[in-house]
Amino acid sequence: MNIEVEVSLYPLTEEFLEHPVQDFVDVLEKHGCAVEHTPLSSIVKGESANVFEALRLGYEQAAQKSGCVLIIKACNVCAL
């Protein structure tokens, strides 16, 4: 099933937020997810198993480097 997810990663202990967020997005894109950037979040589109696995891997990578919060809203009926 295809889904659309709005995701926000908030690194808590990093001085510069751009690098951890870009690293997170890179993981999503590396796993085949389509990513659109907005000022405070990203829209991720793809097959549900692939998207959730990429989110898991991206979160684990970010959490190993610093404290962080990940907020996810998923929809299976959004305009894909």
N, C-alpha and C positions, 0 to 999 in steps of 0.2 A: 504494500500500500504506500502511495506517495503522501508525504506530509510536508507541512510548512511549520517551522519553529522560529519563534522570536527568542533570542538568547542574549543575555547580558552577563559578562564576566567582570567582576570587580576585584582586582588584586588589592589586598588590604595592607600589605607591608612593603609595597614597591613605591619608590619615589616617582618614577616615570611609568605611567600606565600603558603607553603605546606599545612597548616591547612585549609585555606579557599577553596583551590582547591580540597583537599580531601573531604571536606564536600560537595562540589558541586557534585563531582563524586559519592559520597555515595547516594545522592538523585537520581541520574540517575539510579544507579544500583538497588536501592530499588524499583524503578518503572518498573523494568524488562528490562531495556536497557542493551545491551551488550556494554562494554566500553573497548577500547584498548588505552593504554597510549603511547604517544610519548613525546619527550623532551619539546615541546612547545604547544602541543594541545592534544586532545583526539578524537578518532574516536568512534562515538556512532551509534549503529545499532539497528533497531527495526521497529515496526509499527508506521507510521507517527504520528497519533494522540497521541500515548503513548510517543513517543520521544519528541514532542513539548510540551506536558503537563509537562513532567519531566524537560525539559529545563526551562520552565516558573517557576516551583516551585523552582528549584535550583537557578535560578537567583534571585528570590524574597528573598530567604533565604540569599544569599550572599549580596544583596543590603541592607538588613536590618542591617547587621553587619558592612558594610563599603562601601565606594565608590568603584565601579568596572566597568569594561568594559567587555562585552561578545560579542565575534565574532563568527558567525555561518555561515558555508557553507553547504548547504544541496544538496543531489543528489538522484534522484530516479532511476538512471540507473547504479549506481556503482556496482561493484562485491559484492554482499551481501552474 
